[in-house]
């Protein structure tokens, strides 16, 4: 949610103030986020990708887990064998983005099938695809960015925003109650991206409260 949604738009100070005022009353949410992308290359080949993530969010925490297919016993055995190597699959590891005592964003990774919490220092954020924006992580897109867009249809808690510039079109359907987009679409002459967000039933236990006994490591431990 990671790169495509975060790169869609940029921050404005007015939007930051609005979002900060809303955090205090924001409710916890459990979400299923589906990303699809289609592109046509100069070689004439059309490519498409699709993946989903489950997102748990509270006032000061965002947990993102890739939805993965069921694994066979052979897959599990292979994964166990790989643990001897210094390697972490950044793409499929769960990521826990939270705020420290000073209110700054921090990120940790939790590799699949391992009880390990991997702290990622600021110098390595780029390596794991984190741009450092708490607002974008918490709102799935940068909530302030809709200030640059044209407001359209309103239906209950949903407001549609659009932007057209330099051959690129963006559409966001924003839930003003939950402070999340339920739809983000962007397209240009050769590509189209879509993200849909479904609100799920609240989980009985939050993932960041289930880390007792996890071994703590640093991302640098996995580097050669």
C-alpha positions in Angstrom: 0.0 0.0 0.0 2.3 0.6 -0.3 4.1 2.5 -3.0 1.3 3.2 -5.4 -1.2 4.7 -2.9 1.4 6.7 -1.1 2.8 8.3 -4.2 -0.7 9.3 -5.5 -0.7 12.8 -3.9 1.3 15.2 -1.6 0.8 16.7 1.8 -0.7 20.2 2.6 -0.5 21.9 6.0 -4.2 22.6 6.1 -5.0 18.9 5.7 -2.5 17.9 8.4 -4.3 20.1 10.9 -7.7 18.7 9.9 -6.4 15.1 10.2 -4.7 15.8 13.6 -8.0 17.1 15.0 -9.8 14.0 13.8 -7.3 11.4 15.2 -8.6 11.9 18.7 -12.1 10.6 17.8 -11.1 8.1 15.1 -12.2 4.5 15.7 -10.2 1.3 15.3 -10.8 -0.4 12.0 -10.0 -3.7 10.3 -9.7 -3.5 6.5 -9.1 -5.6 3.5 -7.3 -3.7 0.8 -7.1 -5.0 -2.8 -4.6 -3.5 -5.3 -4.7 -4.1 -9.0 -2.4 -2.6 -11.7 -2.4 -2.9 -15.4 0.1 -1.4 -17.9 1.0 -1.6 -21.6 4.7 -1.5 -22.4 6.5 -0.2 -25.5 7.1 -3.9 -26.4 3.3 -4.3 -26.9 2.9 -6.6 -23.9 0.2 -5.9 -21.4 1.0 -6.7 -17.8 -1.3 -7.0 -14.7 -0.7 -7.5 -11.0 -3.0 -8.1 -8.2 -2.6 -8.5 -4.4 -4.4 -7.9 -1.2 -3.5 -6.8 2.3 -5.2 -6.8 5.6 -4.8 -3.6 7.6 -5.5 -3.2 11.4 -5.5 0.4 12.5 -5.9 2.2 15.9 -5.1 5.8 16.9 -1.3 5.1 17.2 -0.8 1.9 15.2 -1.1 0.6 11.7 -0.4 -3.1 11.0 -0.3 -4.3 7.3 -0.2 -8.0 6.4 0.0 -9.4 2.9 -2.8 -11.9 2.1 -0.9 -15.1 1.1 -2.1 -18.4 -0.4 -2.2 -21.5 1.9 1.1 -23.2 2.1 1.9 -26.8 1.8 4.1 -28.8 4.2 6.9 -28.7 1.6 6.7 -24.9 1.6 6.9 -24.8 5.4 9.9 -27.1 5.4 11.6 -25.0 2.8 11.0 -21.8 4.8 12.5 -23.4 7.9 15.6 -24.4 5.9 16.0 -20.8 4.7 16.1 -19.4 8.3 19.8 -20.3 8.5 20.4 -17.6 5.9 20.4 -13.9 6.6 17.3 -13.0 4.5 14.0 -11.3 5.0 11.2 -11.2 2.5 10.3 -7.5 2.7 7.4 -7.9 0.3 5.5 -10.4 2.3 6.6 -9.6 5.9 4.0 -7.9 8.0 4.8 -4.3 8.9 4.0 -2.5 12.1 4.0 1.3 11.8 3.6 3.1 15.1 4.4 6.4 16.8 7.1 6.8 19.4 6.9 9.0 22.5 7.8 12.1 20.5 5.0 11.4 18.0 7.4 10.3 15.2 6.7 7.4 12.9 8.6 4.1 13.4 8.4 0.8 11.6 9.1 -2.8 12.3 8.8 -5.9 10.2 7.5 -9.3 11.3 8.6 -12.1 8.9 6.1 -14.8 8.1 6.3 -18.0 10.1 8.8 -16.5 12.5 8.4 -15.0 16.0 10.8 -12.2 15.2 10.2 -8.4 15.5 12.7 -6.6 13.2 13.3 -2.9 13.9 14.0 -0.8 10.8 16.1 2.3 11.4 15.4 5.5 9.5 18.4 5.0 7.3 16.8 1.8 6.0 13.3 3.0 5.5 13.8 3.4 1.7 15.0 -0.3 1.6 11.7 -1.5 2.9 9.5 0.9 0.9 8.5 3.2 3.7 8.4 6.9 2.9 8.3 8.0 6.5 4.8 9.5 6.3 2.7 8.6 9.3 -0.3 10.4 7.7 -0.1 8.3 4.5 0.3 5.0 6.5 -2.6 5.8 8.8 -5.0 7.1 6.1 -3.8 4.6 3.4 -3.3 7.6 1.2 -2.2 11.0 2.4 -5.5 12.4 3.6 -4.4 16.0 3.1 -3.9 15.4 -0.6 -7.6 15.6 -1.3 -7.4 19.3 -0.6 -5.9 19.6 -4.1 -8.7 17.7 -5.7 -12.2 18.7 -6.9 -15.0 17.6 -4.6 -17.9 15.9 -6.4 -20.8 13.6 -5.4 -21.6 13.1 -1.7 -23.5 9.9 -0.5 -23.7 9.6 3.2 -20.2 9.4 4.6 -18.6 9.1 1.2 -17.3 12.0 -0.9 -15.9 11.6 -4.4 -12.8 13.7 -5.4 -11.2 13.9 -8.8 -8.0 15.4 -10.3 -6.9 15.7 -13.9 -3.5 17.0 -14.8 -0.8 16.3 -17.3 -2.5 13.4 -18.9 -3.2 11.7 -15.6 -6.5 11.2 -13.9 -7.1 10.4 -10.2 -10.3 9.5 -8.4 -10.7 9.0 -4.7 -13.9 8.0 -2.8 -13.2 9.2 0.7 -15.0 8.0 3.9 -15.3 11.1 6.1 -16.3 9.1 9.1 -13.5 6.4 9.1 -10.9 8.7 7.4 -10.0 6.2 4.8 -10.5 5.9 1.0 -12.8 3.2 -0.1 -11.6 3.5 -3.7 -8.5 5.0 -5.3 -8.1 5.0 -9.1 -5.4 6.5 -11.2 -4.7 6.2 -14.9 -2.6 7.7 -17.8 -2.1 6.7 -21.4 -0.3 3.4 -20.6 -1.3 2.3 -17.1 -4.2 2.0 -14.7 -4.1 1.4 -10.9 -7.0 0.7 -8.6 -7.3 0.1 -4.9 -10.5 -0.9 -3.2 -11.0 -1.0 0.6 -13.5 -3.2 2.4 -14.3 -2.7 6.1 -14.2 -6.0 8.0 -15.5 -7.0 11.4 -13.2 -5.9 14.2 -10.6 -8.5 15.2 -10.8 -9.9 18.7 -7.1 -9.3 19.3 -4.9 -6.6 17.8 -1.7 -7.9 16.1 0.7 -5.5 17.9 -0.6 -6.9 21.3 0.5 -10.4 20.3 4.2 -9.9 20.2 5.1 -11.2 23.6 8.1 -13.6 23.4 9.1 -12.4 20.0 12.9 -12.2 19.4 14.0 -8.6 18.6 16.4 -7.9 15.8 17.5 -5.0 13.6 17.1 -4.9 9.9 20.8 -4.5 9.6 21.2 -8.0 11.0 19.9 -9.3 7.6 22.2 -7.3 5.5 25.4 -8.8 4.0 
